[in-house]
Structures are given as structure tokens and as C-alpha cells.
Amino acid sequence: MDINVELITKIVLDVLNKNVEHSADMGVPIGVSARHVHLSREHVETLFGEGYQMTRKAELMGGNFAANEMVTIVGPKLRVIENVRVLGPERKQSQVEISVTDGIKLGVSPPVRDSGDLKGSASIAVVGPEGAVYLDEGCIIAARHIHMSPKEAQGLGFSDGDVVSVKVGGERGAVLDNTLIRVHSTFRLEMHVDTDEANACGLKTGDIGEIINRP
């Protein structure tokens, strides 16, 4: 039987090079996400006045932006956190994202959820300069996740909705399991953790984590 050594060598080298490429590209920059609020058009007008339009402070990933506007969030025992940043653009349903520590301060116990998954989430009040709204549901602790563009996801071998583990180094290094992959054309490669997770692991924005497994 003839053996095409050249073809076999090429196949083996292609596989090795692909593995090297993937392993070299498994590092992911980290962004620390502080508490914030997303608002519907109705609630923008309730909190800031009829016809009010949010103003941009800084551009964020995925067409989002940090607004200049800020609000106060209020828990069921009238415990408050002031100066919470509003993020735009407007959404169909208002949403408040906080950390576990924020929840303890406010006296609420939000579930850990992907953004937009609000059914059965915690209740909270939001107060602005012109009014207040009460959300029967809408307060969550955002599940840690990694944003990727379709090209980045394809190159790394991931799909939207995959769940991976990420290793972070430093003096308080840890492995962060249950990290959701989110893929969209407006995203760039970045892992988002909240302030509790960042403090526990000694992380700051710009640090690098390493994806250490595949689904």
C-alpha cells in the first residue's frame, strides 16, 4: 500500500498549527462592570421628564453607551444606593444590574441571570430627578460572560451560548466556571465580571484571563 508521506505530514502540521493558534489566542481581556441601569422609553420619561433624551458620556461595546444621567435605586426596606449610572440605548424593559454586595446593602436577593432574562427576578425602585418607577421584576446579578465577534468565535472554536471556565492569575488567582459565551457582530473580545468577582480575584479592567476548557 502506497503511503503519501507528504500529505500525512501536511495534515499533521495543519492540526498542530491550529492547536498552537487556538492556545495562543485563548487569552481574553477582562472588563470590570459596575452596577448600572437600563431604561425603557416610558421609564426615561417618568424619571427625567416627558420627551427627555439621554446624553452620551462614553461609548461602549455593542452600540451601548454610558449616559451622563444617574439615578438612585431603592430596596424594599428603603435602603438606597445613589449615583447609579444609566446605560443606553433605551430597552424594551428596564433592568437593574447589581452585585451581591449591593443586594445585601439594599436588602434584595436578585438571581444570577444573563442580561434580559428578567422573568421572576427581584423587585426594586428607581428614582430620578422628575419621578420614580417600581419594577415588579428587573433586578439581577449579571452572569459573567465573554463577548466575541463572529470572527473571533469562529477562530477560537466557540458558538453563542457556550459555557466555559476562565483562569485568572495574580496573588488571588482563581478559576471562574460557568462563564457564558455571547457572540454578536457588534462585540469585541472581552470578559465581563462584576465588582464583587473582580475584588475577590484581585482583578482590574485590562487584566487577561485564560479560557481553559471547551464545551
C-alpha positions in Angstrom: 0.0 0.0 0.0 1.4 3.4 -1.0 1.6 5.9 1.8 1.6 9.6 0.8 4.1 10.8 3.4 3.9 14.4 2.2 0.1 14.5 2.5 0.2 13.0 6.0 2.9 15.4 7.1 0.9 18.3 5.9 -2.2 17.1 7.7 -0.3 16.7 11.0 1.3 20.1 10.7 -2.0 21.7 10.0 -3.5 20.2 13.1 -0.5 21.2 15.2 -0.6 24.7 13.9 -4.3 25.1 14.5 -3.8 23.9 18.1 -1.0 26.3 18.6 -3.1 29.1 17.2 -6.0 28.3 19.5 -3.9 28.0 22.6 -2.1 31.3 21.8 -5.5 33.0 21.3 -7.2 31.7 24.4 -6.3 34.8 26.4 -9.2 37.2 26.9 -9.1 40.8 28.3 -11.2 41.5 31.3 -13.6 44.4 31.9 -15.0 45.1 35.4 -18.7 46.1 35.2 -20.0 48.3 38.0 -23.7 48.5 39.0 -25.9 50.2 36.3 -29.4 50.6 35.0 -31.0 50.1 31.6 -34.3 52.0 31.0 -37.3 51.8 28.7 -38.6 54.9 26.9 -41.5 55.0 29.3 -39.3 55.0 32.3 -36.8 57.5 30.9 -39.7 60.0 30.6 -41.0 59.1 34.1 -37.6 59.6 35.7 -36.3 62.6 33.7 -39.3 64.2 32.1 -41.5 64.0 29.0 -39.6 63.8 25.8 -36.3 63.5 27.6 -33.3 62.1 25.6 -30.3 60.6 27.4 -26.9 62.2 26.7 -23.8 60.2 26.0 -20.8 60.2 28.3 -18.8 57.3 26.8 -19.2 54.8 24.0 -19.3 51.1 25.0 -19.3 47.8 23.1 -22.3 46.6 21.1 -23.7 50.1 20.3 -24.2 50.7 24.0 -23.1 53.9 25.8 -22.7 55.2 29.3 -25.0 58.1 29.8 -24.4 61.2 31.8 -27.7 60.5 33.6 -27.7 58.8 37.0 -30.4 57.5 39.3 -31.0 56.2 42.8 -32.0 52.6 43.4 -34.1 51.7 46.4 -34.6 48.4 48.1 -37.8 47.2 49.9 -36.6 48.5 53.3 -35.9 51.9 51.8 -32.2 51.3 51.7 -30.7 53.2 48.8 -27.7 53.4 46.5 -27.2 56.8 44.9 -25.5 57.8 41.7 -26.1 54.7 39.7 -25.1 55.1 36.0 -27.7 54.7 33.3 -26.6 52.9 30.2 -28.2 53.5 26.7 -29.7 53.0 24.3 -33.2 52.5 25.7 -34.5 49.0 26.0 -37.9 47.3 25.8 -37.8 46.6 29.5 -36.0 48.4 32.3 -33.3 46.4 34.1 -31.1 47.0 37.1 -27.7 45.1 37.4 -26.1 45.0 40.8 -23.6 42.9 42.7 -24.2 40.5 45.7 -22.7 43.2 48.0 -25.1 45.8 46.6 -28.0 43.4 47.1 -27.1 43.0 50.8 -26.9 46.7 51.2 -30.3 47.2 49.5 -32.0 44.2 51.2 -32.7 42.3 47.9 -31.7 38.9 46.6 -31.5 39.1 42.8 -30.9 35.9 40.8 -27.8 35.5 38.7 -29.0 35.9 35.1 -28.0 36.7 31.6 -28.9 40.2 30.6 -32.5 40.5 29.5 -33.6 37.3 31.3 -35.8 39.1 33.8 -38.8 36.8 34.4 -39.2 36.2 38.2 -36.2 38.5 39.0 -36.1 40.8 42.1 -38.2 43.9 42.6 -36.6 47.3 43.0 -37.5 51.0 42.8 -35.6 53.5 40.6 -35.7 57.3 41.4 -34.8 60.1 39.1 -35.0 63.9 39.3 -38.5 64.0 37.9 -40.1 60.8 39.3 -39.8 57.2 40.4 -40.7 53.8 39.0 -41.2 50.5 40.8 -40.1 47.4 38.9 -42.0 44.3 40.0 -39.2 42.3 38.3 -36.0 43.6 36.7 -33.2 43.5 39.2 -30.5 40.9 38.5 -26.9 40.0 39.2 -25.4 39.7 35.7 -23.9 36.3 34.9 -20.2 36.6 34.0 -19.8 36.3 30.3 -17.4 36.8 27.3 -18.3 38.9 24.4 -17.0 37.8 21.0 -17.4 38.8 17.4 -18.4 36.0 15.0 -14.9 36.0 13.5 -13.3 35.7 17.0 -15.7 33.0 18.0 -15.0 31.0 14.8 -11.3 31.4 15.2 -11.4 30.2 18.8 -13.9 27.4 18.0 -16.9 28.7 20.1 -20.5 29.3 19.5 -23.1 31.7 21.1 -24.4 30.2 24.3 -21.3 28.0 25.0 -20.2 27.9 28.7 -16.5 27.8 29.6 -14.1 28.2 32.5 -11.6 31.0 32.7 -8.4 31.0 34.8 -7.2 34.3 36.2 -3.8 34.7 37.7 -2.2 37.0 40.3 -2.0 36.7 44.1 -5.7 35.9 44.3 -5.9 33.8 41.2 -9.0 31.6 40.6 -10.9 29.6 38.1 -14.2 31.2 37.1 -16.6 28.5 36.0 -20.0 28.9 34.2 -18.8 31.8 32.0 -21.2 32.3 29.1 -20.1 33.0 25.6 -22.1 35.8 23.8 -21.5 36.3 20.1 -22.6 39.3 18.1 -21.3 41.3 15.1 -21.0 44.4 17.3 -19.0 42.7 20.0 -15.2 42.5 20.5 -13.4 40.0 22.7 -13.8 40.9 26.3 -14.9 39.1 29.5 -17.2 41.0 31.9 -17.2 40.4 35.6 -18.9 42.4 38.3 -17.1 44.3 41.1 -17.5 41.5 43.7 -15.9 39.0 41.4 -13.1 41.4 40.5 -12.4 42.3 44.1 -12.4 38.6 45.2 -9.8 37.7 42.4 -7.8 40.9 42.6 -8.8 41.9 39.0 -8.9 45.2 37.2 -10.0 46.2 33.8 -7.4 45.2 31.2 -6.1 42.1 33.0 -6.0 38.9 31.0 -7.8 35.7 31.7 -7.3 32.3 30.0 -10.1 30.1 28.7 -9.0 26.7 29.9 -11.7 24.4 28.6 -14.2 23.9 25.8 -17.8 22.9 25.9 
